[in-house]
Structures are given as C-alpha cells and as structure tokens.
Amino acid sequence: MLKRLSLIFALFILCLFSCDNTKNYTLEELEKNHYNSLGLRVDPALDAEGYKKIFDEFQNLGKDQILNRLSVKDLELHHASFGLYYLATAYAVDGDMENALKYHEIAAEHYLNPQSLLKLAELNFHVRKDFVKAYEYLHQSLEITIEITENNRSHPVAKNGKDKAQFLLQELEQMGERKVFDKAATRAQLKETLSPLMDKYRALYGLGARENS
C-alpha cells in the first residue's frame, strides 16, 4: 500500500512539472524578445475575428491593465505584439512620448507589428522629416497588412490606420516625384530588403511562404 501511495505521489509531482510547463514573462523580457527568441506560442490561424478580439481586449485599457495582460502565463505572440502597441498608445495618451516611441519601436522592430510600423512612418514624416525612413516604414507596414488581411478591406488590421496610411502614401509619392527625396533609390533599397523581411514575418508567425512574393 505504501509503495502504491509513493508511486501515486511521484506521478502527481511529475504531472505538476509536465502539465504546467507554461510561464509568464516580465516586461523587460518581452522588450528583448527579438523575433520571438523567447519562443512564445503562435496562433498561425488567427483570423479577422481573432484580431478583433485582441483589439477589443487591449484598446480601452490603461497602462497598468495592459501590463497585467502582458504578464499572463502562456502569452501568445500576436497578443504580445499588439499589447506592446497599445502600451505605446497608452503612454502617448498620457503625454509620455519617450515611452510611446520606445514601445512602438520594440513592437515594430522585434515583433514586426504593422500598426507600430505605421506610427514610425508618421513620426519620420511629420516630426523628423526623414522622408526616406517614412517611406520605408510605410511600405513595411503596408506589406505586412496585406499579408495579414489578404486585401480584405473590412479586416480590423486593414481598417486601423487606413486613412493615415493612404495620406502618407499619397504625400510621399508626390514628394518623390518632386525630388524632395530620392524615391527611385529608396524603392531600389526596398526591393532588396522587403522580401527578406516578409519571409521573416511569415516564419515568425507560422505562415507559409508565398510564391513570387
């Protein structure tokens, strides 16, 4: 009997370690999660309704509430990406532009978040007047948005920032035509860098490679 109880106890302890193998992460760890080095789980089948649920989950929260959501166990990669995007937005609402920029850069560069990429395009266009960087960030955002939405204009990602993206695209194209910046050289550079970036995005979020992309 004692031997049997010992075996049951051993199995119970083993289950505790094997059945609860998820963990939660600190904000600092998420900040350094370049291309998902932490190995957060990924939902490659996330559809339009799934994105809407993420947006609904985060968009009306304050900083502390967002941080609580980001610290949950078994955090999924899309939730981390858009959680950081909304954290940046919350800082902007509070007037803390330093942290707003910090988290948009993290979401854009580490998670390839299309909405934070758009924010960086806006920043470089309106504030820094770096039109080459604005053009690059904008086209990165547009390409990833197309990848996510498959040109479905009613998709939540397509609707978020659509007017701002269209305005920037129109203005930058016209400025390029007026030689305000070297659009031809910028497009040539994008031709070299955008395809590898999209391959990285698809690998990061578990999507299949597209032909002729």
C-alpha positions as CSV (number, residue, x, y, z in Angstrom):
1,M,0.0,0.0,0.0
2,L,2.8,2.4,1.0
3,K,4.6,1.6,-2.2
4,R,1.5,2.3,-4.2
5,L,1.0,5.6,-2.5
6,S,4.6,6.6,-3.2
7,L,4.1,5.8,-6.8
8,I,0.9,7.9,-7.0
9,F,2.7,10.8,-5.2
10,A,5.6,10.6,-7.7
11,L,3.2,10.6,-10.6
12,F,1.4,13.6,-9.1
13,I,4.7,15.6,-8.7
14,L,5.7,14.6,-12.3
15,C,2.4,16.0,-13.6
16,L,2.9,19.2,-11.8
17,F,6.1,19.8,-13.7
18,S,5.0,18.5,-17.0
19,C,1.4,19.7,-17.1
20,D,2.1,23.3,-16.1
21,N,5.1,24.0,-18.2
22,T,4.0,27.4,-19.4
23,K,5.4,30.5,-17.9
24,N,4.9,34.2,-17.8
25,Y,7.4,36.9,-18.8
26,T,8.5,40.2,-17.4
27,L,8.1,43.4,-19.5
28,E,11.9,43.5,-19.8
29,E,11.9,40.1,-21.3
30,L,9.2,41.0,-23.8
31,E,11.1,44.1,-24.7
32,K,14.1,42.0,-25.7
33,N,12.1,39.3,-27.5
34,H,13.7,39.9,-30.9
35,Y,11.9,37.8,-33.5
36,N,10.4,35.7,-30.7
37,S,13.6,34.5,-29.1
38,L,11.6,33.6,-26.1
39,G,9.6,31.1,-28.1
40,L,6.1,32.4,-27.3
41,R,3.4,30.3,-28.7
42,V,2.0,31.4,-32.0
43,D,-1.5,31.1,-33.5
44,P,-0.9,30.9,-37.3
45,A,-4.6,30.5,-37.9
46,L,-5.6,33.8,-36.4
47,D,-8.4,35.2,-38.4
48,A,-10.2,38.6,-38.6
49,E,-12.4,37.8,-35.6
50,G,-9.3,36.8,-33.7
51,Y,-7.6,40.2,-34.4
52,K,-10.8,42.0,-33.4
53,K,-10.8,40.1,-30.1
54,I,-7.2,41.2,-29.4
55,F,-8.1,44.8,-30.2
56,D,-11.2,44.7,-28.1
57,E,-9.1,43.2,-25.3
58,F,-6.5,46.0,-25.2
59,Q,-7.8,49.2,-26.7
60,N,-9.7,50.6,-23.7
61,L,-7.2,49.6,-21.0
62,G,-4.8,51.8,-19.1
63,K,-1.0,51.1,-18.8
64,D,-1.3,49.0,-15.6
65,Q,-4.1,46.9,-17.0
66,I,-2.1,46.3,-20.3
67,L,0.9,45.3,-18.2
68,N,-1.2,42.8,-16.3
69,R,-2.4,41.3,-19.6
70,L,1.1,41.0,-20.9
71,S,2.2,39.2,-17.8
72,V,-0.2,36.3,-18.1
73,K,1.0,32.7,-18.5
74,D,1.1,31.2,-22.0
75,L,1.2,34.6,-23.7
76,E,0.6,34.3,-27.4
77,L,2.8,36.2,-29.9
78,H,0.1,38.3,-31.5
79,H,-1.1,39.3,-28.1
80,A,2.4,40.4,-27.1
81,S,2.8,42.4,-30.3
82,F,-0.4,44.3,-30.1
83,G,-0.2,44.5,-26.3
84,L,3.1,46.5,-26.7
85,Y,1.5,48.6,-29.5
86,Y,-1.4,49.5,-27.1
87,L,1.1,50.1,-24.3
88,A,2.8,52.7,-26.5
89,T,-0.6,54.2,-27.3
90,A,-1.4,54.4,-23.6
91,Y,1.9,56.3,-23.0
92,A,1.1,58.7,-25.8
93,V,-2.3,59.4,-24.3
94,D,-0.6,60.3,-21.1
95,G,1.8,62.6,-22.9
96,D,4.9,60.4,-22.3
97,M,6.2,60.4,-25.8
98,E,9.6,58.9,-24.9
99,N,8.0,55.7,-23.7
100,A,5.4,55.8,-26.5
101,L,8.3,55.9,-29.0
102,K,10.2,53.2,-27.1
103,Y,7.3,50.7,-27.3
104,H,6.4,51.4,-30.8
105,E,10.0,50.8,-31.8
106,I,10.0,47.5,-29.9
107,A,6.7,46.4,-31.4
108,A,7.8,47.4,-34.9
109,E,11.4,46.0,-34.9
110,H,11.1,43.0,-32.7
111,Y,7.5,41.9,-33.5
112,L,7.0,43.4,-36.9
113,N,3.8,45.0,-35.8
114,P,2.2,46.8,-38.8
115,Q,0.5,49.5,-36.8
116,S,3.7,50.4,-34.9
117,L,5.5,50.5,-38.2
118,L,2.9,53.0,-39.4
119,K,3.4,55.1,-36.3
120,L,7.1,55.2,-37.0
121,A,6.3,56.2,-40.6
122,E,4.2,59.1,-39.2
123,L,6.9,60.1,-36.8
124,N,9.5,60.3,-39.5
125,F,7.2,62.1,-41.9
126,H,5.7,64.7,-39.5
127,V,8.4,65.2,-36.9
128,R,11.8,64.1,-38.1
129,K,11.3,65.0,-41.7
130,D,13.2,61.8,-42.7
131,F,11.1,61.0,-45.7
132,V,13.3,58.0,-46.8
133,K,12.7,56.3,-43.4
134,A,9.0,57.3,-43.5
135,Y,8.7,55.7,-47.0
136,E,10.5,52.5,-45.8
137,Y,8.4,52.1,-42.6
138,L,5.2,52.9,-44.5
139,H,5.8,50.2,-47.1
140,Q,6.8,47.7,-44.5
141,S,3.5,48.4,-42.7
142,L,1.5,48.1,-45.9
143,E,3.1,44.8,-47.0
144,I,2.6,43.2,-43.6
145,T,-1.0,44.5,-43.5
146,I,-1.7,42.9,-46.9
147,E,-0.1,39.6,-45.7
148,I,-2.5,39.6,-42.7
149,T,-5.6,40.8,-44.4
150,E,-5.2,39.3,-47.9
151,N,-6.6,42.6,-49.2
152,N,-9.8,42.3,-47.2
153,R,-10.6,46.0,-46.5
154,S,-13.1,45.1,-43.7
155,H,-10.4,43.3,-41.8
156,P,-9.7,45.0,-38.4
157,V,-6.0,45.5,-39.3
158,A,-6.9,47.0,-42.6
159,K,-9.3,49.5,-41.0
160,N,-6.9,50.6,-38.3
161,G,-4.9,53.5,-39.6
162,K,-6.2,53.1,-43.2
163,D,-6.7,56.9,-43.7
164,K,-3.3,57.8,-42.2
165,A,-1.6,55.2,-44.4
166,Q,-3.3,56.5,-47.6
167,F,-2.5,60.1,-46.7
168,L,1.2,59.2,-46.1
169,L,1.4,57.2,-49.3
170,Q,-0.1,60.0,-51.4
171,E,2.1,62.7,-49.9
172,L,5.3,60.7,-50.1
173,E,4.7,59.6,-53.7
174,Q,4.2,63.3,-54.6
175,M,7.3,64.4,-52.7
176,G,9.2,61.7,-54.5
177,E,8.0,63.0,-57.9
178,R,9.1,66.5,-56.8
179,K,12.6,65.1,-55.9
180,V,12.2,66.1,-52.2
181,F,13.9,62.7,-51.6
182,D,15.3,60.1,-53.9
183,K,12.3,57.8,-54.4
184,A,14.0,55.7,-57.0
185,A,16.9,54.8,-54.8
186,T,14.6,54.2,-51.8
187,R,12.4,51.9,-53.9
188,A,15.5,50.0,-55.1
189,Q,16.6,49.6,-51.5
190,L,13.1,48.4,-50.5
191,K,13.2,45.9,-53.3
192,E,16.3,44.3,-51.7
193,T,15.1,44.4,-48.1
194,L,11.3,44.0,-48.2
195,S,11.2,40.4,-49.5
196,P,13.5,39.0,-46.7
197,L,11.5,41.0,-44.2
198,M,8.3,39.4,-45.3
199,D,9.9,35.9,-45.2
200,K,10.9,36.7,-41.6
201,Y,7.4,37.8,-40.8
202,R,5.9,34.6,-42.2
203,A,8.4,32.4,-40.4
204,L,7.8,34.4,-37.2
205,Y,4.0,33.9,-37.2
206,G,4.0,30.4,-38.7
207,L,2.7,31.4,-42.1
208,G,3.5,29.6,-45.3
209,A,5.8,31.2,-47.8
210,R,4.1,32.8,-50.8
211,E,5.2,32.2,-54.4
212,N,6.6,35.2,-56.2
213,S,6.5,37.3,-53.1
